Each structure stands twice: as structure tokens, then as C-alpha cells.
Amino acid sequence: MARLLADLTPLRESAPFRRLWIGNSVGTIGQQMSAVAVAIEVYDITGSSFAVGLTGLFQFVPLVVLGLYGGALVDRFDRRRVALIASVGLWVCTVALVAQSLANVDSIAALYGIIAVQSGFFAVSNPARHAIVPRLIPDRLLPAANALTTLTWSIAFTLGPVIAGFLIAGAGTVTAVYALDVVLFAATVWAMWRLPALPPEPGVRQGVGGWRSVAEGLRFLKGKRNLQMTFYLDLVAMVFGMPRALFPAIATAWFGGSVADVGLVVGLLSAAPAAGAFVASILSGPLGRVRRQGLAVVASILVWGGAIALFGFSRWLPAALLFLAIAGAADTVSAIFRATILQAATPDEYRGRLQGIFTVVVVGGPRLGDVESGAVAAAFGEAVSAVSGGILCIVFALGLVAVVPSFLRYDAEHPVP
């Protein structure tokens, strides 16, 4: 049984990693609460799934620009300092969400502006966090550490939306959600403050390389088919198979009721994939022994696409939640192995820049997915958007494997970028 459960060795052997894990766990809960609140606030103002989907576009642009540049900063400066500054910026953005809600601004432009700035800070913070991990623990513990990190996200993505849904249902407003996020995200700032100094390793020059440094990271990626496939496959899954922009409309049209009921259903729908991810993370012990990690990534993405397509046919809430949970579990397995491949096959001097690209893909993909699903829903309805997205995810994933079949043979014991 112990071999089945998540490996806690990284938490026992590294106090800095343990603090980072705890701080991110608590802080991310608040951030996911606010993400649900923003979607509900936008839909309440506009009544449009497309408007909710556009939040992804306003997050995507700064994510791309600052994700790439932020990765270069991580490779040139002290990683702890970069992560701390970016985390403080994220906290300030949450304070701004509280302020606009208390003032009853009811402005889509204000919300779009705040989340755009927030996305920019996240684009710097996230690659720093991921590039920090290999400096805190040995390579042999990376799969276990990534499973624990995924467990962090699954807990946050489960509890955050549910807590947000109950708070909105009870208070009838999103203000309390934003205010609680301000308190919780302070834990992330604390965790970054407590990290040891993490300057570039000896032999790696310091200083800002600017966009030239970004270009160096992109040149390193050229020809690295295994690393490229981790990015391409995740983009396919998230752009076509991400239905979260549909949740407010689905909660209203498929499982409708009062405003409070809709808020609760949105919270449950948002939490369901994370609940599946939580179960998969808890039972992640055997994943550390998987050598064919590329094959595992592909299989997981096919399961994700199939589950999302089935969700699109569901009109019974328990079944809808089950399919979303299965999708979340599959995405967790994919995420663990994609992160491990990237960390193990990338030299430390490029890890910040590659993590910057990773952030653009992993976080930007769902934002593009919000736009795609919202646009398709506006034209053909929410059901067509969800079903077609899941099917297209499967089709494009199989197409990528047909082009790069060597990814299926990726060997964890002999990592090749």
C-alpha cells in the first residue's frame, strides 16, 4: 500500500522544499477561489460565455511576453528574489480585485485589466518556482516532487472553487472570495521569503540578457523533439479540451436555479477536475517507476479528451462531475511526466528559460482554450463546444504522435531532450 501512495521523501529531506510546498498549497487555494469569482462576476455583468472566454485572451498576451522574458530573468538573477518580487505583485493584484468589488465598479474593462497585470506577474513567478525545485532536491526525487507539486495544485483547484461557490452562495457577492484570497496568498509570499539565496550556478554568467537570452533558450529547444512534444501535446489538450469558460452558462442552462445555486454549481464543476487530480496525486507512488514517460503522457491526454467529450453529453450533474474528475486525473499524470521530462532533460543554465516556455504553454494553453470554447459556444452552443473540443484533442494528439513516434520511446533512465 505504501508503494501506491505519494512519495513524501522530498518533504522529509528538504526543509526549503517543504516550506515552498506548503506556501504554494495555501496561496494557490486563494488564487483558484478568485479565478472562479472573476468568471462569475464577468458572466453576471455580461451574461455571455464569450465574455468569460475573453478573460483568457487578456491573460494570454502578458503571459506569452513575460513568460518568455521571465524565464530569462530566472536564469540570470537569484531565483528566490525573482520569485519573491513576482509573488508580491500577485498579492497586490488580489488587493485590487477586492477594491473594485467593494466599490461596485461593475466594469469589464477593470476586471480585464487587473487579470492581465496579474497574469504578467504569474508569468514571471511560475518559471521561477519550477526552476527552483531542482536546486532544492536531487534529480532522483524529481518525479516525487512533481507529484507533490501536482497534489498541491489539485488540492487548490478542488478546495478553491468549492469554497468560492459556498462563499458566493452565502454572501451573494464575490467580495468575500477576493478578501480571503488576500489572506491566503500571503502564505506564498512567506514561503518565497524563507527560501535560501539561489543565484546562478558557478560558470553561468549573471546579468540581464534581455531578448537575446530568450532567443538563446529558443535556439536550445530547436531539434529537441522530446521537449517540444511535451509542449505540443499539452497545447492540444488545453486549447481544444478546456471547457471551464462554459461553466457559468452550463450551470445556468443545464443545472439551473437561483443565482446562489449557479455559483455553487460553477464551484463544483470547477473543482471536479481537481478532485480527480487529487486522487491521482495521492496514488502517484507507482509513477516514479515508469520509464516510458512519453507513452504515459500520450495515453493520459487521450483519456483527457475522451472524458471531456463525454462531459459534453452529460445532463445529470453527478455524471458531469465524474467525467470532469476522470479528465483531471488523466491531466495530472500527464503533468507529472511532462514536468519531469523537462527538468531532467534540460541543463540547469537553461531551466529558467525552458520553464518560461513551459509556463506560456501550460498556463497560456487553457487561456486560449477559454477563448476557443467560448467562441464555439457562442456560435453552436455549450454542448457542441465541449464535445467537439474533446474529439479534436484526441485527433490532434494522435496526429502529433504519428509525426514524432520516437516520443513514445522516451526512457526516463536515459533522458534525451
N, C-alpha and C positions, 0 to 999 in steps of 0.2 A: 504493500500500500504506500509506503514511504517513497518508493521509486516512482509512483504515479503522480504524487503531489509536487507542487512547485519547489524548486531547489532554493533554499534560503541562505546558502553559503555566502553569496556576495554581501548580504546584510550583516552576517556574523563577522566576516573578515575585514570589512572596510567601514569604519565609522563615518567618514565623509559621504560615502555612497548611501549609507543608511539615512543620514540626515537629508540628503538630496531626495531620496525616495519618499520619505515622509512629507517633506515640504511640498514636493510636486503633487503628491496624492491629495493633500488638503487643498492646495491652491487651485488645482485643476477642477475639483468639485465645484468651486465657486465660479470658475470660468464657464463650465458647462451649464450651470444654472443661468448665467447671463445670456448664453447663446440661445437658449430656449426662450428667455424673456424677450430678447430682441426680435426673434421671429414672430412671437405672438403680438408684440407691440406694432411691428410693421403690418402684420395682417389685420390687426384691429383698426389701424388708420386707413388702410387701402382696400382691404377685402380681396386682395389679389395674390395668388401664388407666384405670379411673375415678379411682383414687387419683393416678395420674400426671397425669391431666387436671385434677384439683383444684389442682395446683400453679399452673395458670393463673388460677384464681379468687383464690387468695391473693396473686398478683402483681397482679391486675387492680384490686382495690379501692384499694390505696395509689397505684397508677398513675393512676387517674382523679382522685383527690383532689389528690395532689401534682403531677400533671402540669399540671393547670389552674393551681394556685396557683404552681407553679414557673415557669410561663411569665410570670406577673405579676411575679415577683421579677426575672426576666431583663430585663424592660423597665424596672425601677425602679432596679436596682443595677448595679454593674460586672459585666459578663457573665463576665469572666475569673475574678473572685472567686467568683461563684456556682458556676461550673463546677468550680473547684478544690475548694471545700468538699464538693460533692456527690461528686466523684471520690474524695476521701479516705474518705468514708463508704462508698462501694462497696468500696474496698480493705479496710476493717475488716470488712465482712460476709464477704468471702472468707476472712479470717483466722478468723472464727467457724466457717465450714464446715470448715476444717482441724481446728479444735479439737474439734468434735463427732464428726468421723470418727476422730481419734486416740483419743478417749475411748470409742469404740464405744457411743455413746448409743443408736443404733438407734431413734430417736424420730421419727415422722412429724410430730408437733407441733413439735419443734425445727426440723426442716427447713422446714416451712411458715412458721414464724416468721421464720427467717433470710431466706428468699427474699422474704417480704413487706417486711421492712425494706430489703432490697437493691433491691426494685422501687421503693420510695419514693425512694431516693437517685437511682436511674436516671431517675425521672420528672422530677427537677429538672435532672440533668446533661444529658440528651438535648436538651431545647429550648434550653439554653444553648449547647451545641455547634453546633447548626444555626443559631441566630441569630447566632453569632459569624462564620460564614463570609462573609456579605455585607459584613461590616465589614473583612474582610481582603483581598478581591479585588473587582474591578469587576463590574457586572452582566453584561457581555458574556461573562465567563468562568464564570458560574454553571452552565450545563449541563455544561461540562467538569469543574468542581469537584465537582458532584454525581455525575458518572460516576466520578470518582476516589474519592469517598467510598463509593459503592456497591461499587467494586472493593475498598476496604478491608474492607467487610463480607463480601463474597463470599470473599475470602481467609481471613478469620477463620472464617466459617461452614463453609469447606471443611477447613482445616487443624485447627481446634479439635476438632471431633468425631472426626476420624481419629486425631489424637494421643491424645485421651482414650480412644478404643477400644483402641489399641495399649497404652497405659499400663495400662488396666484388665485387658486380656488378659494382659499380662506380670506384673503385680503381684497380680492377683486382688483388688484393693481400689481404692476411689476416692480414697484419701488423697493419693496422689502427684499426682493430677489437680488437686485443690484447692491443694496446695502449689505446684505450678508456676504456677497462676493468680496466686497471691500475688506471685510474682516478676515475671511478665509485666505485670500490671496496673500495676505501679509506673511503667511507661513512659507510661501515660496520665496519671498524676499529674504526672510530669515535664513532659509536653507542656503541661498546663494551667498549671503554674508558670511556664513560659517565655513564655507569651503576654504581649503588651503590655496595659496597662490599657485597658479597653473600657467606660468609663462611658456613660450615656445621651447621645445626641447633643444639641447645644445646642438649647434650646427645649422639650425634653422634661423635665418636672418629675421630680425624684427623690423617693425615699421609698417606703414600702410602701403600696400602695393597697388591700391586703387583697382580700377577695372582691368589693369594689366594682370594683377594677381587672379582676378576672376577668370580671365582668359586662360591663364596657366592651368587652372583647375578643369576648365572645359577641354583643354587640349589633352590633359591626362586621361580624361574619360574617353577620348577618341580611340576606337578599336577595342575597348574593354567591354566585350559583349555581355558578360555575365552581370556586370554592374549596370549596364544600360537596360538589360531585361528587367531588373528589379524596378527600375523607374517606369518603363513602358507598361509592364503588366499592372502596376498599381494605378497608373493613369487610366487605363482601360476600365478597371474595376470601378474607380471612383467617378469618372466623368459620365459613364453610362449607367452605373448601377447604384448611384446615391440618391435615395428618394426623400431626404429629410425636408427639402423645401416644400414637399407636398403635404407634410404632416398637418399643418393647420387646416387646410382645405379638406383633407381626408377625415380629420377628426370631426369636422362640421358636417360633411356630406354623408359619410359612411357610418359614423358612430355618434351622430349629432346629439345636441342637447343644449343646455344653458351655456353661457359664457364660461362659468366655472367648470362645467363638465368638459368643455372643449379644451380648456387649459390643462386639466388633469389627463385627458386622453393624449394630448400632444406630449406631455411629460412621459407617459407610459410608452408611446411609440418611439420617442427619442431614446428612452432608457433600454428598450428591448435588445437592440444590437449589443449594447454594452453589457447587458446581463449575460448574453451568450459568450461575450468576450471574457467576462469574469470567470465563468465556468471553465472555459478553455485554458485560461491562465492558471487557475488553481490546479488543473490536471495536466500541467505542462511538463511534468517531470521527464517523461519519455522523449520529449523533443530534443533534449541535449544529446541523445544518442543517434539522432537521424543524420546520416551522411549525405543522402541525396536531397539536399535542401532546395535545389531548383525545382525538382519534381514536386516537392511538397508545396512550394509556392503556387505552381500552376494548378495543382489539384484543389488547393484552397480557394483560388479565385473562381474556378468553375463551380464549386459549391456555392460561393457567394452569389454569382449571377443567377443560378437556378433558384435559390431561396428568395431573391428579390423579385424574380418573375412570378413565383407562386404567391408572394405577398400581394402583388397587384391584382390577383384574383380573389383575395380574401375579403369577405364582408362580415365575418364573425371576429370580434376583437381578440379573443384568445388565440385563434389560428393566426391572425396577422402578427401578433406579438411573438408567437412561436417561430414563424418563418424569419422574422427580423432577428431573433435570437440566434437561429442557426447561421444566418448570414454573418452576424457579429463574431460567432465562434470561428468560422472559417477565415474571416479577415484577420483575426488575432494570430492564427497560425501563420498566415502569410506575412504579417507584420514582423513577427519574431524572426523568421528566417531571412526576410529581406534586410532587416536591420543588422543581423549577424553577418550576412554576406558582405554588406557594405563596410562594416567595421573591420572584419577580419582580412578582407582583400585590399584594403586601402592603406597606403603608408601614412604614418601619423602626420607628416607635414602637409598632406592633402585632406586630412579628415574634416577639417572645418569647412573647406570649400565644397567637398562632396556632401557633407551634411547640409550645407546651404541648398544645394541642388535637391537633396532628399526632402528638405522642408518644403521647397517650392512644389515638388511633386506630391508629397504625402498630404500636405495641408492645402495646396492650391488645387489639386485634383478634385476634392469634394466641393470646393467653391465653384469650379467650372461645372461640376455635376449639379449644383444648385441651379445654375443658370440654364443648363440643358434640360433638366427635369421640369423646371418652371415654365420654360418656353414651350416644351412639348405639351405640358398640361394645359397651357393657355390655348393651344391650337386643337388638341384632341381629347383633353380630359386627363384626370389624375391616373385612372386605371391604365390607359394606353401608355402613359409616361413610364409608370413603374414596370409594366410587363415588357415593353419594348426595350427599356434600359437593361433589364436583366438578360434578355436574349442577346442583345448586341454585345454585352460584356463577354458572354461565352464565345460568340463568333470571333470577336477580335482577339481574345486570348489564344484561341486555337490557331488563328492566323499568325500571331507572333511566334508561337512555338514551331509552326511549320517553317518559318523563315530562319529561326535560330534554334534548331533542335539540340544543339550542344548544351543549352542551359539545363536541360533535363538531366544531364550527366554531371552537373556541378558537385564536387566532392568536398565536404566540409573539412576533411583532414588534409587536403591539398588545395587551399583556396587560391583560385585564379581569377583575377579581375576581368 
